[in-house]
Structures are given as structure tokens and as C-alpha cells.
Amino acid sequence: MAMSATLKVACTVVLMCMMVACPHVDATITCIEVTALLSPCINYGINGGAVPPECCAGVKGIHVASKTTEDRRTACSCIQAGAALIPGINYDLINSLPTQCGVNCNYTVYPSTDCSRVS
């Protein structure tokens, strides 16, 4: 199912807000990278269906780039902040992505997740 022009614009605005809203910490992965890697997952995170290959590539990219605890905490915080800005996001769908993409992830992201406790 193709995204409507309005949804594309809304997603672009959300992604821009994610880049500004995510806190800076001493990590090698950045919110800009997380945003770029996960943007192909937005439609799936709202509507479900088949996971796009580009989305799995992004999930795997974050996994590879998250070498340290701080990297994982940064990724968690960025995903959490970005997801909160996307109307209709389904947290269960986004939390299913690592498994569906063949990646082990030691945390899930919900509005109540304390990313500072991610190890």
C-alpha cells in the first residue's frame, strides 16, 4: 500500500523533529543515523503487513552500529522520541522488527521504557 502525500509529509516532519528532540550523549550512533536507518519502517509501524527489506536493513544497521551501552541507550531514546511523534504508531509492531529481521535486541521501546537502564 503506497503512502499518501499527506502521510509522507507528516513522516518527514516527524523525522526532522526526531533529529532535533533526541538527547546528545557520548555515543558513536546518532539520532540522525537512527532516523535515516528506520525511516523505511514507519509505514510498517503504523499499518503492519510485510516488513520492507529496507526496514530490515536499517534495523540490522542499528544493531551493527550499537556497539556500546551508550550506543544502545542512544538508539533506544531516539526510537522512543521518534515513535512518540508518529500518529498511529503501533509499539508492538515496532518491537517485533528485530525478531522479524533476524536481530537480537535486549530492549523494547514503549512510552514507559527507561532507556537509561538499557545495557
Residue pairs with C-beta under 8 A, 6 or more apart in sequence:
1 43
1 47
1 49
3 11
3 43
7 43
10 87
11 39
11 42
11 86
14 42
14 82
14 85
14 86
15 35
15 39
15 82
17 82
17 85
18 31
18 34
18 35
18 78
18 81
18 82
18 85
19 31
19 32
19 35
21 31
21 81
21 82
21 85
22 31
22 34
22 74
22 77
22 78
22 81
22 82
23 77
25 70
25 73
25 74
26 70
27 68
27 70
27 71
27 73
27 74
28 65
28 67
28 68
28 71
29 62
29 65
29 66
29 71
29 74
29 75
30 74
30 78
31 74
31 77
31 78
31 81
31 82
33 61
33 62
33 65
34 62
34 74
34 75
34 78
34 79
34 82
35 78
35 82
36 58
37 57
37 58
37 59
37 61
37 62
38 55
38 58
38 59
38 62
38 79
38 82
39 58
40 52
40 54
40 55
40 57
40 58
41 51
41 52
41 55
41 58
41 59
41 94
41 97
42 86
43 52
44 50
44 51
44 52
44 55
44 93
44 97
45 83
45 86
45 89
45 90
45 93
45 94
46 86
46 88
46 89
46 90
46 93
48 90
48 93
51 97
51 100
51 101
55 97
55 101
56 97
56 100
56 101
56 102
59 97
59 98
59 101
59 103
60 101
60 102
60 103
62 75
63 98
63 103
63 104
63 105
65 71
65 75
66 72
66 74
66 75
69 118
69 119
72 106
72 107
72 118
72 119
73 115
73 116
73 118
76 107
76 109
76 113
76 115
76 118
77 115
79 94
79 109
80 109
80 110
80 111
80 113
80 115
83 89
83 91
83 94
83 109
84 111
91 108
91 109
91 110
91 111
94 109
95 108
95 109
95 110
98 104
98 105
106 118
106 119
107 113
107 115
107 118
109 115
